[in-house]
Amino acid sequence: MGRVGQARDKILIAARTLIAQRGYTALGVAEICAAAGVPKGSFYHFFQSKQALALTVIDEHWTAQRAQWTELLGGDGPPLRRLRDLFEATETVQRSGQQDNGAVVGCLFGNLALELSSQDGDIQGRLQQIFNEQIDLIEQVVTEARDRGDTAAAVDVRDAARSIVAQLEGRVLFAKLLNDPGQLEAMWRNCLALLGVTDPGRTREVLAGARPE
């Protein structure tokens, strides 16, 4: 049983690495199995198709990422401080990826969305669900910040959350294109402007958890 589980894990690890490096479309099952060091027959024991493998890679990546997002965004600190923590963690992930791979690998979900949005309805649909879940998590934090008076009162929290996720994906895309994780450094400043927090003194207050008088 242990060897069976190890073979599946090897396939998933190899597929995740190869998709990050080269994309999905150009990969073949034989190449994935060779990278995993398992016979091709083992692949079809676990996965009906390359698409089924890709969906599993997506789901497992989101399970890990969602746990990180939930931990960062659901902490005890001021809501906008938690949001900034998420941006900083994302930048750290991209810097680590650059060190490990020699280049910024970007976001698995964003990369696949660009590559497959008009080619694979099942993968497209799953990515849409994940982005909506990301928006939900951000919306909770933005709502809390608005209710505390940390943002402009007129902020549309759903639209703001959608814009923040879109900006995050766009910044990661630029980081990948330019091989420069520093592209993510502007996220915090842009997010504050989006939420109507433009006063430097007020920015310090919301990070410290102070409420407006």
ChimeraX attribute file (.defattr): number of C-alpha atoms within 10 A of each C-alpha:
attribute: neighborCount
match mode: 1-to-1
recipient: residues
	/A:1	5
	/A:2	6
	/A:3	8
	/A:4	11
	/A:5	10
	/A:6	12
	/A:7	19
	/A:8	18
	/A:9	13
	/A:10	17
	/A:11	25
	/A:12	21
	/A:13	16
	/A:14	19
	/A:15	26
	/A:16	22
	/A:17	16
	/A:18	17
	/A:19	21
	/A:20	19
	/A:21	15
	/A:22	11
	/A:23	17
	/A:24	19
	/A:25	13
	/A:26	9
	/A:27	14
	/A:28	11
	/A:29	16
	/A:30	14
	/A:31	15
	/A:32	25
	/A:33	21
	/A:34	13
	/A:35	16
	/A:36	20
	/A:37	13
	/A:38	17
	/A:39	13
	/A:40	15
	/A:41	10
	/A:42	14
	/A:43	22
	/A:44	13
	/A:45	10
	/A:46	15
	/A:47	15
	/A:48	10
	/A:49	12
	/A:50	18
	/A:51	15
	/A:52	14
	/A:53	20
	/A:54	19
	/A:55	16
	/A:56	15
	/A:57	19
	/A:58	19
	/A:59	15
	/A:60	14
	/A:61	14
	/A:62	19
	/A:63	11
	/A:64	10
	/A:65	13
	/A:66	16
	/A:67	11
	/A:68	14
	/A:69	20
	/A:70	14
	/A:71	13
	/A:72	19
	/A:73	23
	/A:74	15
	/A:75	11
	/A:76	10
	/A:77	14
	/A:78	21
	/A:79	25
	/A:80	25
	/A:81	23
	/A:82	20
	/A:83	23
	/A:84	19
	/A:85	16
	/A:86	20
	/A:87	20
	/A:88	16
	/A:89	15
	/A:90	19
	/A:91	21
	/A:92	15
	/A:93	17
	/A:94	25
	/A:95	22
	/A:96	16
	/A:97	16
	/A:98	19
	/A:99	11
	/A:100	11
	/A:101	13
	/A:102	11
	/A:103	20
	/A:104	26
	/A:105	27
	/A:106	27
	/A:107	20
	/A:108	18
	/A:109	21
	/A:110	18
	/A:111	20
	/A:112	20
	/A:113	19
	/A:114	10
	/A:115	15
	/A:116	17
	/A:117	17
	/A:118	10
	/A:119	11
	/A:120	12
	/A:121	11
	/A:122	14
	/A:123	21
	/A:124	18
	/A:125	12
	/A:126	16
	/A:127	22
	/A:128	15
	/A:129	12
	/A:130	16
	/A:131	17
	/A:132	15
	/A:133	14
	/A:134	20
	/A:135	21
	/A:136	15
	/A:137	18
	/A:138	24
	/A:139	21
	/A:140	16
	/A:141	21
	/A:142	25
	/A:143	20
	/A:144	16
	/A:145	23
	/A:146	19
	/A:147	12
	/A:148	17
	/A:149	15
	/A:150	27
	/A:151	25
	/A:152	17
	/A:153	13
	/A:154	9
	/A:155	15
	/A:156	14
	/A:157	21
	/A:158	16
	/A:159	11
	/A:160	19
	/A:161	25
	/A:162	18
	/A:163	15
	/A:164	24
	/A:165	18
	/A:166	15
	/A:167	17
	/A:168	19
	/A:169	19
	/A:170	17
	/A:171	21
	/A:172	27
	/A:173	22
	/A:174	18
	/A:175	24
	/A:176	20
	/A:177	14
	/A:178	13
	/A:179	19
	/A:180	17
	/A:181	27
	/A:182	16
	/A:183	17
	/A:184	23
	/A:185	13
	/A:186	13
	/A:187	17
	/A:188	19
	/A:189	13
	/A:190	15
	/A:191	21
	/A:192	18
	/A:193	13
	/A:194	17
	/A:195	22
	/A:196	15
	/A:197	18
	/A:198	15
	/A:199	11
	/A:200	8
	/A:201	9
	/A:202	16
	/A:203	19
	/A:204	12
	/A:205	15
	/A:206	21
	/A:207	16
	/A:208	13
	/A:209	16
	/A:210	15
	/A:211	13
	/A:212	10
	/A:213	4
